């Protein structure tokens, strides 16, 4: 459900805050399974989409689009200049220490007027609606994987403005509504039984309604979403 909500935000804001007609080269930075890069390649058939991740994923073999190039690469080694019109970084920089240096590389890699779509969790505001003991498995994974710096929304705004970006959008995602959808789905999914899967299927309309409420009626803090433009 978390992946679905992140993608829900992505699809909603992509054409509203970013001029897709100007995107000829795009980068999915820290692409994981490649879902965002594959989606960009689909909606931008005349553009070239590159997707980088430090670990090669099995799902990459499923993509057949000629305008999508998937590469195994460490973002710390990104040295491209004035190449991309759009860089997408969704829940990737929390896995990289000194991640402000990666944002500097993104700035250099973008053309003048290029866009950065940046989403990252915010551990400083981490809280659960339901008891934490229900998410022990997730917490253990987070402690191992989330080794990069994380800040509040206002702090990310200042960091990005300091690098020379213009802020087009800065907001929280996964506020109360989104967290509620994510936690309910996770509780049943972590049961690892058919009963939990069936409950999640039945509750899917509710989860999607909560995602819509999260988008249009945010309640409280959550994760960080910023869309910025290189001046």
C-alpha positions as CSV (number, residue, x, y, z in Angstrom):
1,X,0.0,0.0,0.0
2,X,2.9,2.3,0.7
3,X,4.2,1.8,-2.8
4,X,0.7,2.4,-4.2
5,X,0.3,5.7,-2.4
6,X,3.7,7.0,-3.4
7,X,2.9,6.2,-7.0
8,X,-0.5,7.8,-6.6
9,X,1.1,11.1,-5.6
10,X,3.6,10.8,-8.4
11,X,1.0,10.4,-11.1
12,X,-1.1,13.2,-9.7
13,X,1.7,15.9,-9.6
14,X,3.8,14.8,-12.6
15,X,1.8,16.7,-15.2
16,X,0.5,19.4,-12.9
17,X,3.9,20.7,-11.6
18,X,6.2,19.5,-14.3
19,X,6.1,20.5,-18.0
20,X,6.4,17.0,-19.5
21,X,6.5,18.5,-23.0
22,X,10.0,19.7,-22.2
23,X,11.3,16.4,-20.9
24,X,13.7,14.8,-23.5
25,X,16.0,13.0,-21.0
26,X,14.8,11.7,-17.6
27,X,16.6,9.9,-14.8
28,X,15.1,7.6,-12.2
29,X,17.8,7.9,-9.5
30,X,17.7,4.9,-7.1
31,X,15.1,3.2,-9.2
32,X,14.8,-0.1,-7.2
33,X,12.6,-2.4,-9.3
34,X,12.3,0.3,-11.9
35,X,8.6,1.1,-11.7
36,X,8.9,4.9,-12.0
37,X,11.4,4.7,-14.8
38,X,9.2,2.2,-16.7
39,X,6.2,4.5,-16.2
40,X,8.1,7.5,-17.5
41,X,9.2,5.6,-20.5
42,X,5.6,4.7,-21.2
43,X,4.2,8.2,-21.0
44,X,7.2,9.8,-22.7
45,X,7.8,7.6,-25.7
46,X,9.8,10.2,-27.5
47,X,12.1,10.7,-24.5
48,X,15.1,8.7,-23.2
49,X,14.7,7.4,-19.7
50,X,17.7,6.2,-17.7
51,X,17.3,4.3,-14.4
52,X,20.1,3.8,-11.9
53,X,20.3,1.6,-8.8
54,X,23.2,0.2,-6.8
55,X,21.7,-3.3,-7.0
56,X,20.5,-4.9,-10.2
57,X,16.9,-6.1,-9.8
58,X,15.3,-9.2,-11.4
59,X,12.3,-7.1,-12.5
60,X,14.5,-5.2,-15.0
61,X,14.4,-8.2,-17.3
62,X,10.7,-7.7,-17.7
63,X,11.0,-4.3,-19.3
64,X,11.1,-4.2,-23.1
65,X,10.8,-0.5,-23.9
66,X,13.4,0.8,-26.3
67,X,13.6,4.2,-24.6
68,X,14.3,2.8,-21.1
69,X,17.9,2.1,-20.1
70,X,18.5,0.4,-16.7
71,X,22.0,0.5,-15.2
72,X,23.6,-0.7,-12.0
73,X,25.4,2.2,-10.5
74,X,26.2,4.0,-7.3
75,X,24.7,7.5,-7.2
76,X,27.8,8.7,-5.4
77,X,29.5,8.2,-8.8
78,X,27.1,10.3,-10.8
79,X,29.1,12.8,-12.7
80,X,26.8,13.8,-15.6
81,X,26.4,17.5,-16.3
82,X,23.5,19.5,-17.9
83,X,21.9,16.3,-19.2
84,X,18.5,15.7,-17.7
85,X,15.3,17.6,-17.9
86,X,13.8,15.5,-15.0
87,X,15.3,13.6,-12.2
88,X,13.0,11.4,-10.0
89,X,14.2,10.3,-6.5
90,X,11.6,8.4,-4.6
91,X,12.5,6.9,-1.2
92,X,16.1,6.3,-2.2
93,X,18.3,9.0,-0.5
94,X,17.4,7.8,3.0
95,X,19.6,4.8,2.1
96,X,22.7,7.0,1.3
97,X,24.9,8.7,4.0
98,X,25.8,12.3,3.2
99,X,22.9,12.5,0.9
100,X,23.1,16.3,0.5
101,X,26.1,15.5,-1.8
102,X,23.8,13.5,-4.0
103,X,21.4,16.4,-4.3
104,X,24.3,18.6,-5.4
105,X,25.0,16.0,-8.1
106,X,21.4,16.1,-9.2
107,X,21.6,19.9,-9.5
108,X,24.7,19.5,-11.7
109,X,23.1,16.7,-13.8
110,X,20.0,18.8,-14.6
111,X,19.7,21.2,-17.5
112,X,18.8,24.8,-16.7
113,X,15.1,24.7,-16.0
114,X,15.2,21.0,-15.2
115,X,13.0,19.4,-12.5
116,X,13.6,17.3,-9.5
117,X,10.8,15.2,-8.0
118,X,12.0,14.3,-4.6
119,X,10.3,12.1,-2.0
120,X,11.8,10.9,1.2
121,X,10.6,9.5,4.6
122,X,10.9,11.7,7.7
123,X,12.0,9.7,10.7
124,X,12.0,12.9,12.8
125,X,8.2,12.7,12.7
126,X,7.9,8.9,12.8
127,X,4.9,7.7,14.7
128,X,2.5,4.8,14.4
129,X,-1.3,4.9,14.9
130,X,-1.4,1.3,16.0
131,X,1.0,-0.2,18.6
132,X,4.6,-0.3,17.5
133,X,5.0,-4.0,18.4
134,X,2.9,-4.8,15.3
135,X,5.7,-3.3,13.1
136,X,8.7,-4.9,14.6
137,X,9.8,-6.5,11.4
138,X,9.6,-3.2,9.5
139,X,11.4,-1.3,12.3
140,X,14.3,-3.7,12.2
141,X,14.6,-3.3,8.4
142,X,14.4,0.5,8.8
143,X,17.3,0.6,11.3
144,X,19.5,-1.3,8.9
145,X,18.5,0.4,5.7
146,X,17.8,4.0,6.6
147,X,21.3,5.2,7.1
148,X,21.0,8.5,5.3
149,X,20.1,11.8,6.8
150,X,16.5,12.8,7.1
151,X,15.0,16.2,7.9
152,X,11.8,18.0,8.4
153,X,10.0,19.5,5.4
154,X,11.2,23.1,6.2
155,X,14.8,21.9,6.5
156,X,14.7,20.2,3.1
157,X,13.3,23.3,1.6
158,X,16.2,25.3,2.9
159,X,18.7,22.7,1.8
160,X,17.3,22.6,-1.8
161,X,17.1,26.4,-2.0
162,X,20.7,26.7,-0.8
163,X,21.7,24.5,-3.7
164,X,20.0,26.8,-6.2
165,X,16.7,25.2,-6.7
166,X,13.3,27.0,-7.0
167,X,10.6,25.3,-4.8
168,X,7.5,24.5,-6.9
169,X,5.8,22.2,-4.3
170,X,6.6,21.2,-0.7
171,X,4.2,19.2,1.2
172,X,3.8,16.2,3.5
173,X,2.5,12.8,2.3
174,X,1.5,9.9,4.4
175,X,-0.2,12.2,6.9
176,X,-2.8,10.6,9.2
177,X,-4.9,9.2,6.3
178,X,-2.1,7.8,4.4
179,X,-0.5,6.3,7.5
180,X,-3.8,4.7,8.4
181,X,-4.1,3.0,5.0
182,X,-0.4,1.9,5.1
183,X,-0.6,0.5,8.7
184,X,-3.9,-1.4,8.2
185,X,-2.6,-3.0,5.1
186,X,0.8,-3.8,6.7
187,X,-0.9,-5.4,9.8
188,X,-2.8,-7.9,7.7
189,X,0.0,-8.4,5.2
190,X,2.6,-9.2,7.9
191,X,0.3,-12.0,9.1
192,X,1.5,-13.9,6.0
193,X,-1.7,-16.0,5.8
194,X,-4.7,-16.2,3.4
195,X,-7.0,-14.5,5.9
196,X,-4.8,-11.3,6.0
197,X,-4.7,-11.2,2.2
198,X,-8.4,-11.6,1.9
199,X,-9.0,-8.8,4.4
200,X,-6.7,-6.5,2.4
201,X,-8.5,-7.2,-0.8
202,X,-11.9,-6.4,0.8
203,X,-10.4,-3.2,2.3
204,X,-8.7,-2.0,-0.9
205,X,-11.6,0.5,-1.7
206,X,-11.1,2.0,1.8
207,X,-7.4,2.2,1.4
208,X,-7.8,4.1,-1.9
209,X,-10.3,6.5,-0.3
210,X,-7.8,7.2,2.5
211,X,-5.1,7.9,-0.1
212,X,-7.4,10.5,-1.7
213,X,-8.1,12.1,1.6
214,X,-4.3,12.2,2.2
215,X,-3.8,14.0,-1.1
216,X,-6.5,16.6,-0.8
217,X,-7.0,16.9,3.0
218,X,-3.7,16.2,4.7
219,X,-3.8,15.9,8.5
220,X,-0.6,16.4,10.5
221,X,3.0,15.7,9.4
222,X,4.3,12.9,7.3
223,X,6.9,12.1,4.7
224,X,8.4,14.8,2.5
225,X,7.5,15.6,-1.1
226,X,9.3,18.4,-2.9
227,X,9.2,19.3,-6.6
228,X,11.9,21.8,-7.4
229,X,13.4,23.4,-10.5
230,X,16.9,24.3,-11.4
231,X,17.2,28.0,-11.9
